[in-house]
Amino acid sequence: MDALTVRGLSRNFGTLLVLDDITFTVETGRIATVLGPNGSGKTTLLRCVVGADRPDSGEVLIAGHPADESDPGQRSMVAAALDDIDFFPDLSVVEHLELLSFAHGHAADPVEEVLTELGLDPARDQLPATLSSGQRRRLALASCFVRPRRLLVLDEPEQRLDARGKAWLADRLRREQADGTTVLMASHDTDLIDAVTDLRIELGA
């Protein structure tokens, strides 16, 4: 079964047509990258896929079922790191990740492993507001990796990562794929795109 199907999706903001009849399918365990210039609708498309925004027409199917953010089953399948991710302001980095892992019923506790892998262990006791922009980006990614997921949706995950961080990200996405996770991401980084992408979705072409 296809992990993600988008059919005839359109989104307007007033008189501005941002997405026009977008259709694509991503097979299970594949990595798809949304490409296009700034303003072409990449972030809007990802927000529609995860249910953070509603299209004006068309449909999104996740594992063959209409996308429904209120469905606990779908929420347990989809992990996303978009531009507007919220952190718990009064929880430290480690507390934030432990709460997410617990809330999603993760069978094995991956928090310590993820903290180390993303270089966040030195900041484990800091509040999100005290983190650098690069640390906040890594915390957003960590928030996805401490919970179950079958579909991973990432908006420019390479942002504010240094060269070493980008190399780690490419490796991590390939490991996600090897575990059967489907990835939909928007990116401008040609090295990352070339390293991991199976399907390219062009917007604004």
C-alpha positions as YAML, in Angstrom:
chain: A
units: angstrom
residues:
- id: 1
  name: MET
  ca: [0.00, 0.00, 0.00]
- id: 2
  name: ASP
  ca: [1.16, 3.53, -0.76]
- id: 3
  name: ALA
  ca: [2.16, 5.47, 2.35]
- id: 4
  name: LEU
  ca: [0.98, 8.83, 1.05]
- id: 5
  name: THR
  ca: [-1.31, 9.90, -1.78]
- id: 6
  name: VAL
  ca: [-2.12, 13.51, -2.67]
- id: 7
  name: ARG
  ca: [-4.83, 14.05, -5.29]
- id: 8
  name: GLY
  ca: [-5.84, 17.30, -6.91]
- id: 9
  name: LEU
  ca: [-4.76, 19.38, -3.92]
- id: 10
  name: SER
  ca: [-5.25, 23.13, -4.23]
- id: 11
  name: ARG
  ca: [-4.86, 25.90, -1.67]
- id: 12
  name: ASN
  ca: [-5.73, 29.57, -1.97]
- id: 13
  name: PHE
  ca: [-4.99, 32.48, 0.34]
- id: 14
  name: GLY
  ca: [-7.55, 35.06, -0.72]
- id: 15
  name: THR
  ca: [-6.99, 35.62, -4.41]
- id: 16
  name: LEU
  ca: [-3.52, 34.08, -4.30]
- id: 17
  name: LEU
  ca: [-3.39, 30.53, -5.66]
- id: 18
  name: VAL
  ca: [-0.53, 28.83, -3.80]
- id: 19
  name: LEU
  ca: [-1.10, 25.18, -4.76]
- id: 20
  name: ASP
  ca: [-2.88, 24.21, -7.97]
- id: 21
  name: ASP
  ca: [-4.09, 20.63, -8.52]
- id: 22
  name: ILE
  ca: [-1.07, 18.89, -6.96]
- id: 23
  name: THR
  ca: [-1.07, 15.10, -7.37]
- id: 24
  name: PHE
  ca: [1.59, 12.58, -6.37]
- id: 25
  name: THR
  ca: [2.06, 9.24, -4.60]
- id: 26
  name: VAL
  ca: [4.87, 8.16, -2.29]
- id: 27
  name: GLU
  ca: [5.38, 4.43, -1.84]
- id: 28
  name: THR
  ca: [6.10, 2.99, 1.59]
- id: 29
  name: GLY
  ca: [9.75, 3.29, 2.57]
- id: 30
  name: ARG
  ca: [10.62, 5.92, -0.06]
- id: 31
  name: ILE
  ca: [12.04, 9.41, 0.39]
- id: 32
  name: ALA
  ca: [10.28, 12.18, -1.55]
- id: 33
  name: THR
  ca: [11.57, 15.74, -1.74]
- id: 34
  name: VAL
  ca: [9.42, 18.76, -2.58]
- id: 35
  name: LEU
  ca: [11.39, 21.19, -4.73]
- id: 36
  name: GLY
  ca: [10.69, 24.72, -5.87]
- id: 37
  name: PRO
  ca: [11.65, 28.36, -5.38]
- id: 38
  name: ASN
  ca: [10.68, 30.33, -2.31]
- id: 39
  name: GLY
  ca: [6.96, 31.08, -2.41]
- id: 40
  name: SER
  ca: [6.10, 28.05, -4.54]
- id: 41
  name: GLY
  ca: [4.03, 26.45, -1.78]
- id: 42
  name: LYS
  ca: [6.38, 23.81, -0.35]
- id: 43
  name: THR
  ca: [5.61, 24.58, 3.29]
- id: 44
  name: THR
  ca: [1.88, 24.92, 2.57]
- id: 45
  name: LEU
  ca: [1.90, 21.48, 0.93]
- id: 46
  name: LEU
  ca: [3.59, 19.90, 3.94]
- id: 47
  name: ARG
  ca: [1.16, 21.61, 6.31]
- id: 48
  name: CYS
  ca: [-1.78, 20.24, 4.32]
- id: 49
  name: VAL
  ca: [-0.31, 16.74, 4.45]
- id: 50
  name: VAL
  ca: [0.01, 16.75, 8.26]
- id: 51
  name: GLY
  ca: [-3.34, 18.49, 8.78]
- id: 52
  name: ALA
  ca: [-1.98, 21.79, 10.06]
- id: 53
  name: ASP
  ca: [-3.66, 23.52, 7.10]
- id: 54
  name: ARG
  ca: [-6.73, 22.55, 5.09]
- id: 55
  name: PRO
  ca: [-6.70, 22.47, 1.29]
- id: 56
  name: ASP
  ca: [-9.50, 24.19, -0.59]
- id: 57
  name: SER
  ca: [-9.90, 21.13, -2.79]
- id: 58
  name: GLY
  ca: [-8.38, 17.70, -3.27]
- id: 59
  name: GLU
  ca: [-7.51, 15.04, -0.74]
- id: 60
  name: VAL
  ca: [-4.64, 13.58, 1.25]
- id: 61
  name: LEU
  ca: [-4.58, 9.84, 1.98]
- id: 62
  name: ILE
  ca: [-2.25, 8.36, 4.59]
- id: 63
  name: ALA
  ca: [-1.89, 4.59, 4.29]
- id: 64
  name: GLY
  ca: [-5.01, 4.61, 2.13]
- id: 65
  name: HIS
  ca: [-7.20, 6.54, 4.57]
- id: 66
  name: PRO
  ca: [-8.23, 10.22, 4.41]
- id: 67
  name: ALA
  ca: [-5.85, 12.32, 6.49]
- id: 68
  name: ASP
  ca: [-7.44, 13.11, 9.84]
- id: 69
  name: GLU
  ca: [-5.34, 14.85, 12.49]
- id: 70
  name: SER
  ca: [-7.93, 13.92, 15.14]
- id: 71
  name: ASP
  ca: [-7.50, 10.18, 14.47]
- id: 72
  name: PRO
  ca: [-5.22, 8.71, 17.18]
- id: 73
  name: GLY
  ca: [-4.09, 6.00, 14.79]
- id: 74
  name: GLN
  ca: [-2.88, 8.52, 12.24]
- id: 75
  name: ARG
  ca: [-1.30, 10.74, 14.87]
- id: 76
  name: SER
  ca: [0.73, 7.75, 15.99]
- id: 77
  name: MET
  ca: [1.98, 7.24, 12.41]
- id: 78
  name: VAL
  ca: [3.02, 10.78, 11.47]
- id: 79
  name: ALA
  ca: [5.93, 12.73, 12.94]
- id: 80
  name: ALA
  ca: [6.62, 16.22, 11.60]
- id: 81
  name: ALA
  ca: [9.12, 19.02, 12.06]
- id: 82
  name: LEU
  ca: [7.80, 22.14, 10.36]
- id: 83
  name: ASP
  ca: [8.84, 25.78, 10.71]
- id: 84
  name: ASP
  ca: [6.32, 26.54, 13.45]
- id: 85
  name: ILE
  ca: [7.04, 23.65, 15.82]
- id: 86
  name: ASP
  ca: [6.20, 24.47, 19.43]
- id: 87
  name: PHE
  ca: [8.21, 23.37, 22.42]
- id: 88
  name: PHE
  ca: [7.06, 23.13, 26.00]
- id: 89
  name: PRO
  ca: [8.56, 26.41, 27.32]
- id: 90
  name: ASP
  ca: [8.84, 25.31, 30.96]
- id: 91
  name: LEU
  ca: [10.39, 21.91, 30.26]
- id: 92
  name: SER
  ca: [14.07, 21.28, 29.73]
- id: 93
  name: VAL
  ca: [15.29, 19.64, 26.54]
- id: 94
  name: VAL
  ca: [15.40, 16.19, 28.13]
- id: 95
  name: GLU
  ca: [12.04, 16.64, 29.86]
- id: 96
  name: HIS
  ca: [10.46, 17.72, 26.56]
- id: 97
  name: LEU
  ca: [11.73, 14.61, 24.78]
- id: 98
  name: GLU
  ca: [10.83, 12.26, 27.64]
- id: 99
  name: LEU
  ca: [7.28, 13.61, 27.69]
- id: 100
  name: LEU
  ca: [6.88, 13.13, 23.93]
- id: 101
  name: SER
  ca: [8.26, 9.61, 24.10]
- id: 102
  name: PHE
  ca: [5.97, 8.71, 27.00]
- id: 103
  name: ALA
  ca: [2.88, 10.38, 25.51]
- id: 104
  name: HIS
  ca: [3.24, 8.41, 22.27]
- id: 105
  name: GLY
  ca: [3.78, 5.12, 24.09]
- id: 106
  name: HIS
  ca: [7.17, 4.42, 22.60]
- id: 107
  name: ALA
  ca: [8.06, 0.85, 23.51]
- id: 108
  name: ALA
  ca: [11.77, 1.53, 23.94]
- id: 109
  name: ASP
  ca: [13.05, 4.73, 25.45]
- id: 110
  name: PRO
  ca: [15.26, 6.34, 22.78]
- id: 111
  name: VAL
  ca: [15.74, 9.73, 24.50]
- id: 112
  name: GLU
  ca: [19.33, 9.29, 25.68]
- id: 113
  name: GLU
  ca: [20.38, 7.86, 22.33]
- id: 114
  name: VAL
  ca: [18.75, 10.73, 20.43]
- id: 115
  name: LEU
  ca: [20.27, 13.38, 22.73]
- id: 116
  name: THR
  ca: [23.72, 11.98, 22.04]
- id: 117
  name: GLU
  ca: [23.18, 11.49, 18.32]
- id: 118
  name: LEU
  ca: [22.00, 15.05, 17.77]
- id: 119
  name: GLY
  ca: [24.64, 16.63, 20.01]
- id: 120
  name: LEU
  ca: [22.05, 17.91, 22.46]
- id: 121
  name: ASP
  ca: [23.31, 16.19, 25.58]
- id: 122
  name: PRO
  ca: [25.29, 19.27, 26.77]
- id: 123
  name: ALA
  ca: [22.04, 21.28, 26.55]
- id: 124
  name: ARG
  ca: [19.81, 18.59, 28.10]
- id: 125
  name: ASP
  ca: [18.89, 20.71, 31.13]
- id: 126
  name: GLN
  ca: [18.32, 23.98, 29.25]
- id: 127
  name: LEU
  ca: [14.93, 25.48, 28.44]
- id: 128
  name: PRO
  ca: [14.07, 25.83, 24.73]
- id: 129
  name: ALA
  ca: [14.20, 29.64, 24.90]
- id: 130
  name: THR
  ca: [17.89, 29.49, 25.86]
- id: 131
  name: LEU
  ca: [18.92, 27.35, 22.87]
- id: 132
  name: SER
  ca: [20.64, 28.63, 19.77]
- id: 133
  name: SER
  ca: [18.75, 28.46, 16.47]
- id: 134
  name: GLY
  ca: [20.79, 25.41, 15.47]
- id: 135
  name: GLN
  ca: [20.02, 23.67, 18.75]
- id: 136
  name: ARG
  ca: [16.31, 24.41, 18.34]
- id: 137
  name: ARG
  ca: [16.40, 22.85, 14.88]
- id: 138
  name: ARG
  ca: [18.06, 19.75, 16.30]
- id: 139
  name: LEU
  ca: [15.47, 19.64, 19.10]
- id: 140
  name: ALA
  ca: [12.71, 19.75, 16.48]
- id: 141
  name: LEU
  ca: [14.27, 16.76, 14.73]
- id: 142
  name: ALA
  ca: [14.81, 14.97, 18.03]
- id: 143
  name: SER
  ca: [11.11, 15.43, 18.80]
- id: 144
  name: CYS
  ca: [10.36, 13.25, 15.75]
- id: 145
  name: PHE
  ca: [12.91, 10.56, 16.55]
- id: 146
  name: VAL
  ca: [11.75, 9.82, 20.13]
- id: 147
  name: ARG
  ca: [8.28, 8.74, 19.02]
- id: 148
  name: PRO
  ca: [6.84, 6.04, 16.74]
- id: 149
  name: ARG
  ca: [6.49, 7.04, 13.09]
- id: 150
  name: ARG
  ca: [5.70, 5.54, 9.71]
- id: 151
  name: LEU
  ca: [5.58, 8.86, 7.86]
- id: 152
  name: LEU
  ca: [8.18, 11.55, 8.59]
- id: 153
  name: VAL
  ca: [7.44, 15.07, 7.28]
- id: 154
  name: LEU
  ca: [10.29, 17.60, 7.42]
- id: 155
  name: ASP
  ca: [10.42, 21.21, 6.26]
- id: 156
  name: GLU
  ca: [14.00, 22.08, 5.25]
- id: 157
  name: PRO
  ca: [15.53, 19.88, 7.97]
- id: 158
  name: GLU
  ca: [19.04, 20.93, 6.93]
- id: 159
  name: GLN
  ca: [18.44, 24.53, 8.01]
- id: 160
  name: ARG
  ca: [20.97, 25.79, 10.56]
- id: 161
  name: LEU
  ca: [22.90, 22.53, 10.51]
- id: 162
  name: ASP
  ca: [26.63, 22.67, 9.83]
- id: 163
  name: ALA
  ca: [28.39, 20.38, 7.34]
- id: 164
  name: ARG
  ca: [28.78, 17.64, 9.92]
- id: 165
  name: GLY
  ca: [25.11, 17.95, 10.88]
- id: 166
  name: LYS
  ca: [24.02, 17.70, 7.26]
- id: 167
  name: ALA
  ca: [26.09, 14.56, 6.76]
- id: 168
  name: TRP
  ca: [24.49, 13.08, 9.88]
- id: 169
  name: LEU
  ca: [21.03, 14.03, 8.55]
- id: 170
  name: ALA
  ca: [21.59, 12.23, 5.25]
- id: 171
  name: ASP
  ca: [22.72, 9.12, 7.11]
- id: 172
  name: ARG
  ca: [19.78, 9.31, 9.51]
- id: 173
  name: LEU
  ca: [17.25, 9.62, 6.68]
- id: 174
  name: ARG
  ca: [18.74, 6.57, 4.97]
- id: 175
  name: ARG
  ca: [18.42, 4.66, 8.25]
- id: 176
  name: GLU
  ca: [14.80, 5.79, 8.56]
- id: 177
  name: GLN
  ca: [14.20, 4.45, 5.06]
- id: 178
  name: ALA
  ca: [15.91, 1.16, 5.90]
- id: 179
  name: ASP
  ca: [13.50, 0.81, 8.83]
- id: 180
  name: GLY
  ca: [10.54, 1.21, 6.45]
- id: 181
  name: THR
  ca: [9.71, 4.82, 7.30]
- id: 182
  name: THR
  ca: [8.42, 7.00, 4.46]
- id: 183
  name: VAL
  ca: [9.86, 10.51, 4.30]
- id: 184
  name: LEU
  ca: [8.37, 13.63, 2.71]
- id: 185
  name: MET
  ca: [10.58, 16.70, 2.99]
- id: 186
  name: ALA
  ca: [11.14, 20.10, 1.45]
- id: 187
  name: SER
  ca: [14.76, 21.07, 0.89]
- id: 188
  name: HIS
  ca: [17.05, 23.45, -0.98]
- id: 189
  name: ASP
  ca: [20.25, 21.54, -0.20]
- id: 190
  name: THR
  ca: [21.38, 19.86, -3.41]
- id: 191
  name: ASP
  ca: [23.85, 17.53, -1.69]
- id: 192
  name: LEU
  ca: [21.18, 16.24, 0.69]
- id: 193
  name: ILE
  ca: [18.62, 15.94, -2.10]
- id: 194
  name: ASP
  ca: [21.00, 13.99, -4.34]
- id: 195
  name: ALA
  ca: [22.08, 11.73, -1.46]
- id: 196
  name: VAL
  ca: [18.67, 10.51, -0.31]
- id: 197
  name: THR
  ca: [15.86, 11.36, -2.73]
- id: 198
  name: ASP
  ca: [13.88, 8.68, -4.55]
- id: 199
  name: LEU
  ca: [11.08, 10.94, -5.83]
- id: 200
  name: ARG
  ca: [11.24, 14.65, -6.69]
- id: 201
  name: ILE
  ca: [8.06, 16.71, -6.55]
- id: 202
  name: GLU
  ca: [8.48, 19.96, -8.45]
- id: 203
  name: LEU
  ca: [6.39, 23.00, -7.51]
- id: 204
  name: GLY
  ca: [6.31, 26.27, -9.40]
- id: 205
  name: ALA
  ca: [7.96, 24.71, -12.43]
...
